[in-house]
């Protein structure tokens, strides 16, 4: 079936899914590129968060009420250097 000539009516989400499924099946180099993209996203969102963005509120405050108070005071105070 040629996806360009497929003009049968149907659910648009099913057609979009079939379009991408058929496209990924015919890829050769693209599979390795998608694998590299997924690995890169994993590194960015998991490893960087783990090492470079610690949970400061959880570390500094014992309960949710104190955390909410700290966030509220930080938002309400004018912390700009003028």
N, CA, C and O atoms as a GROMACS GRO file, in nm:
protein
  328
    1UNK      N    1   0.083  -0.117   0.000
    1UNK     CA    2   0.000   0.000   0.000
    1UNK      C    3   0.089   0.124   0.000
    1UNK      O    4   0.180   0.135   0.082
    2UNK      N    5   0.063   0.214  -0.088
    2UNK     CA    6   0.138   0.338  -0.097
    2UNK      C    7   0.070   0.442  -0.008
    2UNK      O    8  -0.046   0.476  -0.033
    3UNK      N    9   0.137   0.494   0.095
    3UNK     CA   10   0.072   0.588   0.185
    3UNK      C   11   0.032   0.719   0.118
    3UNK      O   12  -0.059   0.787   0.164
    4UNK      N   13   0.099   0.755   0.009
    4UNK     CA   14   0.064   0.879  -0.060
    4UNK      C   15  -0.069   0.863  -0.132
    4UNK      O   16  -0.147   0.958  -0.137
    5UNK      N   17  -0.095   0.746  -0.186
    5UNK     CA   18  -0.218   0.724  -0.260
    5UNK      C   19  -0.332   0.678  -0.171
    5UNK      O   20  -0.444   0.661  -0.220
    6UNK      N   21  -0.309   0.656  -0.044
    6UNK     CA   22  -0.412   0.609   0.046
    6UNK      C   23  -0.503   0.725   0.084
    6UNK      O   24  -0.468   0.806   0.171
    7UNK      N   25  -0.617   0.734   0.022
    7UNK     CA   26  -0.712   0.842   0.049
    7UNK      C   27  -0.839   0.789   0.110
    7UNK      O   28  -0.943   0.856   0.104
    8UNK      N   29  -0.835   0.671   0.168
    8UNK     CA   30  -0.955   0.614   0.228
    8UNK      C   31  -0.992   0.693   0.352
    8UNK      O   32  -0.906   0.728   0.433
    9UNK      N   33  -1.121   0.721   0.367
    9UNK     CA   34  -1.162   0.794   0.487
    9UNK      C   35  -1.150   0.704   0.609
    9UNK      O   36  -1.160   0.582   0.599
   10UNK      N   37  -1.129   0.764   0.722
   10UNK     CA   38  -1.115   0.689   0.845
   10UNK      C   39  -1.074   0.782   0.957
   10UNK      O   40  -1.064   0.903   0.940
   11UNK      N   41  -1.051   0.722   1.070
   11UNK     CA   42  -1.009   0.801   1.184
   11UNK      C   43  -0.874   0.865   1.156
   11UNK      O   44  -0.781   0.798   1.111
   12UNK      N   45  -0.864   0.994   1.182
   12UNK     CA   46  -0.741   1.066   1.150
   12UNK      C   47  -0.624   1.016   1.235
   12UNK      O   48  -0.510   1.015   1.188
   13UNK      N   49  -0.651   0.975   1.359
   13UNK     CA   50  -0.544   0.926   1.444
   13UNK      C   51  -0.490   0.792   1.394
   13UNK      O   52  -0.370   0.766   1.404
   14UNK      N   53  -0.577   0.708   1.342
   14UNK     CA   54  -0.534   0.580   1.286
   14UNK      C   55  -0.448   0.604   1.162
   14UNK      O   56  -0.346   0.538   1.143
   15UNK      N   57  -0.488   0.699   1.080
   15UNK     CA   58  -0.410   0.730   0.960
   15UNK      C   59  -0.274   0.787   0.997
   15UNK      O   60  -0.173   0.753   0.934
   16UNK      N   61  -0.269   0.872   1.097
   16UNK     CA   62  -0.140   0.929   1.140
   16UNK      C   63  -0.052   0.819   1.196
   16UNK      O   64   0.068   0.814   1.166
   17UNK      N   65  -0.109   0.730   1.278
   17UNK     CA   66  -0.033   0.619   1.334
   17UNK      C   67   0.023   0.532   1.224
   17UNK      O   68   0.140   0.495   1.228
   18UNK      N   69  -0.059   0.498   1.124
   18UNK     CA   70  -0.012   0.414   1.012
   18UNK      C   71   0.098   0.483   0.933
   18UNK      O   72   0.192   0.418   0.889
   19UNK      N   73   0.085   0.615   0.915
   19UNK     CA   74   0.185   0.692   0.843
   19UNK      C   75   0.322   0.679   0.911
   19UNK      O   76   0.422   0.649   0.845
   20UNK      N   77   0.325   0.702   1.042
   20UNK     CA   78   0.452   0.692   1.114
   20UNK      C   79   0.502   0.548   1.124
   20UNK      O   80   0.622   0.524   1.114
   21UNK      N   81   0.411   0.454   1.144
   21UNK     CA   82   0.451   0.312   1.153
   21UNK      C   83   0.516   0.268   1.023
   21UNK      O   84   0.622   0.205   1.025
   22UNK      N   85   0.455   0.301   0.910
   22UNK     CA   86   0.513   0.262   0.781
   22UNK      C   87   0.645   0.336   0.755
   22UNK      O   88   0.736   0.279   0.695
   23UNK      N   89   0.654   0.459   0.800
   23UNK     CA   90   0.778   0.534   0.782
   23UNK      C   91   0.892   0.476   0.863
   23UNK      O   92   1.004   0.467   0.815
   24UNK      N   93   0.864   0.437   0.988
   24UNK     CA   94   0.968   0.379   1.072
   24UNK      C   95   1.009   0.241   1.024
   24UNK      O   96   1.124   0.200   1.042
   25UNK      N   97   0.917   0.168   0.964
   25UNK     CA   98   0.952   0.035   0.914
   25UNK      C   99   1.053   0.043   0.800
   25UNK      O  100   1.140  -0.043   0.786
   26UNK      N  101   1.041   0.147   0.719
   26UNK     CA  102   1.128   0.156   0.602
   26UNK      C  103   1.259   0.228   0.632
   26UNK      O  104   1.342   0.243   0.542
   27UNK      N  105   1.280   0.273   0.754
   27UNK     CA  106   1.404   0.343   0.789
   27UNK      C  107   1.520   0.246   0.804
   27UNK      O  108   1.503   0.130   0.842
   28UNK      N  109   1.639   0.295   0.772
   28UNK     CA  110   1.760   0.218   0.802
   28UNK      C  111   1.850   0.302   0.893
   28UNK      O  112   1.876   0.263   1.007
   29UNK      N  113   1.896   0.414   0.846
   29UNK     CA  114   1.982   0.501   0.925
   29UNK      C  115   1.901   0.574   1.031
   29UNK      O  116   1.952   0.605   1.139
   30UNK      N  117   1.776   0.602   1.002
   30UNK     CA  118   1.692   0.677   1.095
   30UNK      C  119   1.671   0.608   1.227
   30UNK      O  120   1.654   0.674   1.329
   31UNK      N  121   1.673   0.476   1.229
   31UNK     CA  122   1.656   0.404   1.356
   31UNK      C  123   1.770   0.435   1.451
   31UNK      O  124   1.748   0.454   1.571
   32UNK      N  125   1.892   0.439   1.399
   32UNK     CA  126   2.006   0.472   1.484
   32UNK      C  127   2.001   0.617   1.529
   32UNK      O  128   2.042   0.648   1.641
   33UNK      N  129   1.952   0.705   1.444
   33UNK     CA  130   1.939   0.845   1.483
   33UNK      C  131   1.836   0.860   1.594
   33UNK      O  132   1.858   0.934   1.689
   34UNK      N  133   1.722   0.790   1.583
   34UNK     CA  134   1.620   0.796   1.688
   34UNK      C  135   1.674   0.736   1.818
   34UNK      O  136   1.642   0.786   1.926
   35UNK      N  137   1.753   0.632   1.809
   35UNK     CA  138   1.814   0.574   1.928
   35UNK      C  139   1.907   0.675   1.996
   35UNK      O  140   1.907   0.688   2.118
   36UNK      N  141   1.984   0.746   1.916
   36UNK     CA  142   2.072   0.849   1.971
   36UNK      C  143   1.991   0.962   2.035
   36UNK      O  144   2.030   1.014   2.139
   37UNK      N  145   1.880   0.999   1.973
   37UNK     CA  146   1.794   1.104   2.030
   37UNK      C  147   1.736   1.060   2.163
   37UNK      O  148   1.733   1.138   2.258
   38UNK      N  149   1.691   0.935   2.172
   38UNK     CA  150   1.632   0.884   2.296
   38UNK      C  151   1.739   0.877   2.406
   38UNK      O  152   1.710   0.911   2.521
   39UNK      N  153   1.858   0.835   2.372
   39UNK     CA  154   1.966   0.830   2.472
   39UNK      C  155   2.001   0.972   2.519
   39UNK      O  156   2.023   0.994   2.638
   40UNK      N  157   2.005   1.066   2.426
   40UNK     CA  158   2.035   1.204   2.462
   40UNK      C  159   1.927   1.261   2.554
   40UNK      O  160   1.959   1.329   2.651
   41UNK      N  161   1.801   1.235   2.524
   41UNK     CA  162   1.693   1.284   2.610
   41UNK      C  163   1.700   1.220   2.748
   41UNK      O  164   1.674   1.286   2.849
   42UNK      N  165   1.734   1.092   2.754
   42UNK     CA  166   1.750   1.027   2.883
   42UNK      C  167   1.860   1.095   2.964
   42UNK      O  168   1.842   1.120   3.083
   43UNK      N  169   1.971   1.124   2.900
   43UNK     CA  170   2.081   1.190   2.970
   43UNK      C  171   2.039   1.329   3.017
   43UNK      O  172   2.067   1.367   3.130
   44UNK      N  173   1.971   1.402   2.931
   44UNK     CA  174   1.931   1.538   2.969
   44UNK      C  175   1.832   1.539   3.084
   44UNK      O  176   1.848   1.615   3.179
   45UNK      N  177   1.728   1.456   3.075
   45UNK     CA  178   1.622   1.466   3.174
   45UNK      C  179   1.646   1.384   3.299
   45UNK      O  180   1.594   1.419   3.404
   46UNK      N  181   1.720   1.279   3.293
   46UNK     CA  182   1.741   1.195   3.411
   46UNK      C  183   1.874   1.223   3.479
   46UNK      O  184   1.879   1.254   3.598
   47UNK      N  185   1.980   1.212   3.405
   47UNK     CA  186   2.114   1.225   3.465
   47UNK      C  187   2.139   1.369   3.510
   47UNK      O  188   2.188   1.391   3.620
   48UNK      N  189   2.106   1.466   3.426
   48UNK     CA  190   2.127   1.605   3.466
   48UNK      C  191   2.042   1.641   3.587
   48UNK      O  192   2.091   1.709   3.678
   49UNK      N  193   1.917   1.598   3.590
   49UNK     CA  194   1.832   1.626   3.705
   49UNK      C  195   1.889   1.562   3.831
   49UNK      O  196   1.887   1.621   3.939
   50UNK      N  197   1.938   1.443   3.816
   50UNK     CA  198   1.990   1.370   3.931
   50UNK      C  199   2.112   1.439   3.991
   50UNK      O  200   2.123   1.447   4.114
   51UNK      N  201   2.203   1.488   3.908
   51UNK     CA  202   2.329   1.542   3.958
   51UNK      C  203   2.333   1.694   3.969
   51UNK      O  204   2.399   1.747   4.059
   52UNK      N  205   2.264   1.766   3.881
   52UNK     CA  206   2.279   1.910   3.877
   52UNK      C  207   2.161   1.988   3.933
   52UNK      O  208   2.174   2.108   3.957
   53UNK      N  209   2.047   1.925   3.954
   53UNK     CA  210   1.930   1.995   4.004
   53UNK      C  211   1.875   1.923   4.127
   53UNK      O  212   1.773   1.854   4.116
   54UNK      N  213   1.939   1.938   4.241
   54UNK     CA  214   1.891   1.870   4.361
   54UNK      C  215   1.759   1.933   4.409
   54UNK      O  216   1.728   2.047   4.376
   55UNK      N  217   1.685   1.857   4.486
   55UNK     CA  218   1.558   1.904   4.539
   55UNK      C  219   1.585   1.986   4.664
   55UNK      O  220   1.589   1.933   4.775
   56UNK      N  221   1.605   2.116   4.645
   56UNK     CA  222   1.645   2.204   4.754
   56UNK      C  223   1.533   2.218   4.856
   56UNK      O  224   1.559   2.223   4.976
   57UNK      N  225   1.409   2.226   4.811
   57UNK     CA  226   1.299   2.242   4.905
   57UNK      C  227   1.285   2.120   4.995
   57UNK      O  228   1.260   2.134   5.115
   58UNK      N  229   1.302   2.003   4.939
   58UNK     CA  230   1.291   1.882   5.021
   58UNK      C  231   1.408   1.873   5.119
   58UNK      O  232   1.392   1.823   5.231
   59UNK      N  233   1.523   1.921   5.078
   59UNK     CA  234   1.641   1.916   5.164
   59UNK      C  235   1.631   2.017   5.279
   59UNK      O  236   1.668   1.986   5.392
   60UNK      N  237   1.579   2.137   5.250
   60UNK     CA  238   1.581   2.244   5.348
   60UNK      C  239   1.458   2.250   5.438
   60UNK      O  240   1.465   2.306   5.548
   61UNK      N  241   1.346   2.193   5.394
   61UNK     CA  242   1.222   2.204   5.471
   61UNK      C  243   1.166   2.064   5.498
   61UNK      O  244   1.179   1.974   5.415
   62UNK      N  245   1.104   2.049   5.615
   62UNK     CA  246   1.059   1.918   5.659
   62UNK      C  247   0.922   1.877   5.606
   62UNK      O  248   0.898   1.758   5.583
   63UNK      N  249   0.832   1.973   5.586
   63UNK     CA  250   0.697   1.935   5.543
   63UNK      C  251   0.648   2.027   5.430
   63UNK      O  252   0.714   2.125   5.395
   64UNK      N  253   0.532   1.992   5.376
   64UNK     CA  254   0.479   2.066   5.261
   64UNK      C  255   0.437   2.208   5.298
   64UNK      O  256   0.444   2.298   5.214
   65UNK      N  257   0.394   2.229   5.419
   65UNK     CA  258   0.350   2.363   5.460
   65UNK      C  259   0.470   2.459   5.460
   65UNK      O  260   0.459   2.572   5.412
   66UNK      N  261   0.582   2.415   5.514
   66UNK     CA  262   0.702   2.500   5.514
   66UNK      C  263   0.753   2.524   5.373
   66UNK      O  264   0.798   2.634   5.341
   67UNK      N  265   0.746   2.422   5.287
   67UNK     CA  266   0.788   2.438   5.147
   67UNK      C  267   0.700   2.538   5.076
   67UNK      O  268   0.750   2.625   5.003
   68UNK      N  269   0.569   2.528   5.097
   68UNK     CA  270   0.476   2.620   5.032
   68UNK      C  271   0.499   2.762   5.082
   68UNK      O  272   0.492   2.858   5.005
   69UNK      N  273   0.526   2.777   5.208
   69UNK     CA  274   0.553   2.909   5.263
   69UNK      C  275   0.681   2.969   5.204
   69UNK      O  276   0.685   3.089   5.174
   70UNK      N  277   0.783   2.888   5.187
   70UNK     CA  278   0.909   2.936   5.129
   70UNK      C  279   0.889   2.978   4.984
   70UNK      O  280   0.943   3.081   4.941
   71UNK      N  281   0.814   2.901   4.908
   71UNK     CA  282   0.788   2.936   4.768
   71UNK      C  283   0.704   3.064   4.761
   71UNK      O  284   0.731   3.152   4.680
   72UNK      N  285   0.602   3.073   4.846
   72UNK     CA  286   0.516   3.191   4.847
   72UNK      C  287   0.595   3.316   4.881
   72UNK      O  288   0.578   3.419   4.816
   73UNK      N  289   0.680   3.308   4.981
   73UNK     CA  290   0.759   3.426   5.019
   73UNK      C  291   0.860   3.462   4.909
   73UNK      O  292   0.887   3.580   4.887
   74UNK      N  293   0.914   3.363   4.841
   74UNK     CA  294   1.008   3.393   4.732
   74UNK      C  295   0.936   3.458   4.614
   74UNK      O  296   0.993   3.544   4.546
   75UNK      N  297   0.812   3.420   4.589
   75UNK     CA  298   0.737   3.481   4.480
   75UNK      C  299   0.687   3.620   4.515
   75UNK      O  300   0.679   3.707   4.428
   76UNK      N  301   0.654   3.643   4.641
   76UNK     CA  302   0.599   3.772   4.682
   76UNK      C  303   0.705   3.879   4.704
   76UNK      O  304   0.679   3.998   4.684
   77UNK      N  305   0.825   3.838   4.745
   77UNK     CA  306   0.932   3.936   4.770
   77UNK      C  307   0.992   3.980   4.638
   77UNK      O  308   1.001   3.902   4.543
   78UNK      N  309   1.034   4.104   4.634
   78UNK     CA  310   1.100   4.157   4.516
   78UNK      C  311   1.249   4.130   4.529
   78UNK      O  312   1.321   4.201   4.600
   79UNK      N  313   1.296   4.025   4.460
   79UNK     CA  314   1.434   3.981   4.472
   79UNK      C  315   1.526   4.038   4.364
   79UNK      O  316   1.640   3.996   4.351
   80UNK      N  317   1.477   4.132   4.288
   80UNK     CA  318   1.561   4.189   4.182
   80UNK      C  319   1.662   4.286   4.240
   80UNK      O  320   1.633   4.358   4.335
   81UNK      N  321   1.780   4.286   4.183
   81UNK     CA  322   1.885   4.381   4.225
   81UNK      C  323   1.872   4.506   4.141
   81UNK      O  324   1.902   4.506   4.022
   82UNK      N  325   1.826   4.614   4.206
   82UNK     CA  326   1.810   4.740   4.133
   82UNK      C  327   1.897   4.847   4.191
   82UNK      O  328   1.896   4.960   4.142
   0.00000   0.00000   0.00000
